Amino acid sequence: MKIARVSACALPYVLACTFALSLSSPNASRAAESDDIGVYGSVTTTRKATSAAEHMRKAQWGEAQADYRALIGENPKQEDFYVGLYKSSMRLNQWDQVALALEELCGINPTYKDKLLLERGECNYHLNRYNEAEPQLRLALSKIGEPSFIEERYDKLMKKSTITHTPSQGPIPDYVPPVIHTPEAYVTTDVQGSHFDSSEHSLSLKNAFLRSEKIVVAEFVGYEGKNITYFAPPKATYKLDKFLKGGALNKTIYVRYELHNKTNTQRPDGFKFAKDTMPEPGSKWILFIDNAVPVDGMYETYKGSFGRVEYNDENLDKILQIIETHKGQTN
């Protein structure tokens, strides 16, 4: 009887053909859950070796054989997988595959020929190669007391292919009671009070800079007006000293000297206009003129009284810092 033989160079290709079939196995799917590279240095190889070992323990010889054939296709020099192929094929009585596994083992390491006399003799017997089987079995009988080489390697294969994950418990954090947040009572928004033109949110030097067409340093000269009240302010006269933003104004300008900052300020109780309400003549002020077009011959300052800032080093530095930050927006 002639047995089909597969050459050693073609073996990896032939065995790899069964790899796709073995992937559909449920046990293979379970083995694939591990990301441990194991002793074989590869996640894929370890998963497949684990799957093959599970099949062997459950006597699923055909599935195990398919796994080992796939493993040999990927790792043709790994002896362990030929041992697995030998064991699974022997269980299936597929002696041509047994012969293939033994031949490849002895090809990798020729010293195995003497250690596998019994297995080679048994295989040749089942393949009707009696002339080869008889001397091998006779020599094997003389070594019957020695431990089985193939069984020792098979035991090691099963151990190497088994990955045991021991669950571990991490530190238990201390109990922290939940923080109870008490919601704040809803407050109806004051639309008028939050509007930019009528709210105190607008009262900042940055807003004054951004919304003023011109910013000047001027000297207070005097004022004029009749029947002056809190909401009927005097007409103030200023002499220009220098420009911080904008330009091209007369040397003498007239300003509506508001007595409030235009944020719905109520008239103070007992208010009465007097001469000392106005600044000292000759004092210098920084004026934020929001609109360079005079109304009734007077310029209006940003937010009324807020747009008049006493001229000193501290206030000047604050404004110069804002101007430096907004270079390109000063004209």
KAMO-V650209 format. One record per pair of residues at least 6 apart in sequence whose ideal C-beta (glycine too) atoms are under 7 Angstrom apart, sorted by the first residue. I is the first residue (numbers start at 1). J is the second residue. Records with the same first field share a line. If there is no record, write none. Layout:
# KAMO-V650209
I = J ; J
This chain:
# KAMO-V650209
1 = 128
3 = 96 ; 99 ; 127
4 = 96
6 = 14 ; 100
8 = 104 ; 107
11 = 76 ; 104
12 = 72 ; 73 ; 76
15 = 69 ; 70 ; 72 ; 73
16 = 70 ; 73 ; 74
18 = 66 ; 69 ; 70
19 = 70 ; 73
21 = 66
22 = 28 ; 66 ; 67 ; 70
25 = 51 ; 63
27 = 51 ; 54 ; 55 ; 63
28 = 51
31 = 47 ; 50 ; 51 ; 54
32 = 47
34 = 46 ; 47 ; 50 ; 163
35 = 43
36 = 46 ; 163
37 = 43 ; 46
38 = 46 ; 163
39 = 160
40 = 46 ; 49
45 = 71 ; 74 ; 75
46 = 163
48 = 67 ; 70 ; 71
49 = 71 ; 161
50 = 161 ; 162 ; 163
51 = 67
52 = 64 ; 67 ; 68 ; 71 ; 84 ; 161
53 = 158 ; 161 ; 162
55 = 63 ; 64 ; 67
56 = 64 ; 87 ; 88
61 = 88 ; 91 ; 92
62 = 92
64 = 84 ; 88
65 = 85 ; 88 ; 89 ; 92
68 = 81 ; 84 ; 85 ; 88
69 = 85
71 = 81
72 = 81 ; 82 ; 85
75 = 81
77 = 108
79 = 105 ; 108
80 = 157 ; 160
82 = 101 ; 104 ; 105
83 = 150 ; 153 ; 154 ; 157
84 = 157
85 = 97 ; 101
86 = 98 ; 101 ; 102 ; 150
87 = 154
89 = 97 ; 98 ; 101
90 = 98
95 = 123 ; 126 ; 127
98 = 123
99 = 123 ; 127
102 = 116 ; 119 ; 120 ; 123
105 = 112 ; 116
106 = 112 ; 113 ; 116
115 = 149
116 = 149 ; 150
117 = 136 ; 139 ; 140 ; 143
118 = 140
119 = 150
120 = 136
121 = 133 ; 136 ; 137 ; 140
124 = 132 ; 133 ; 136
125 = 133
192 = 198
193 = 199
196 = 202
198 = 263 ; 264
199 = 263
200 = 263
202 = 303
203 = 261 ; 303 ; 306
205 = 318 ; 319 ; 322
206 = 322
208 = 288 ; 302 ; 306 ; 307
209 = 215 ; 319 ; 322 ; 323 ; 326
211 = 290 ; 302
212 = 245 ; 288 ; 289 ; 290 ; 302
213 = 246 ; 289 ; 290 ; 291 ; 292
214 = 243 ; 245 ; 246 ; 249 ; 289 ; 292
215 = 244 ; 245 ; 246 ; 286 ; 288
216 = 240 ; 243 ; 244 ; 249 ; 287 ; 289
217 = 241 ; 242 ; 244 ; 284 ; 286 ; 311
218 = 238 ; 239 ; 240 ; 241 ; 253 ; 285 ; 287
219 = 238 ; 239 ; 241 ; 282 ; 284
220 = 236 ; 238 ; 279 ; 281 ; 283 ; 285
221 = 237 ; 238 ; 239 ; 281
222 = 237 ; 281
223 = 234 ; 235 ; 236 ; 237 ; 257 ; 278
224 = 234 ; 235
225 = 234 ; 235
228 = 234 ; 273
229 = 273
230 = 259 ; 260 ; 267 ; 271
233 = 256 ; 257 ; 258 ; 259
234 = 257
235 = 254 ; 256 ; 257 ; 298
236 = 254 ; 255 ; 257
237 = 252 ; 254
238 = 253 ; 255 ; 287
239 = 251 ; 252
240 = 249 ; 251 ; 253
241 = 284
244 = 319 ; 323
245 = 323 ; 330
246 = 292 ; 331
253 = 299
254 = 297 ; 298 ; 299
255 = 287 ; 298 ; 299 ; 301
256 = 298 ; 300
258 = 301 ; 304 ; 305
259 = 305
260 = 304 ; 305
261 = 303 ; 304 ; 305 ; 306
262 = 303 ; 304
279 = 285
284 = 311
285 = 308 ; 309 ; 310 ; 311
286 = 309 ; 311 ; 315 ; 319
287 = 301 ; 307 ; 308
288 = 301 ; 302 ; 307
289 = 299 ; 301
290 = 300 ; 302 ; 307
291 = 300
301 = 307 ; 308
309 = 315
323 = 330
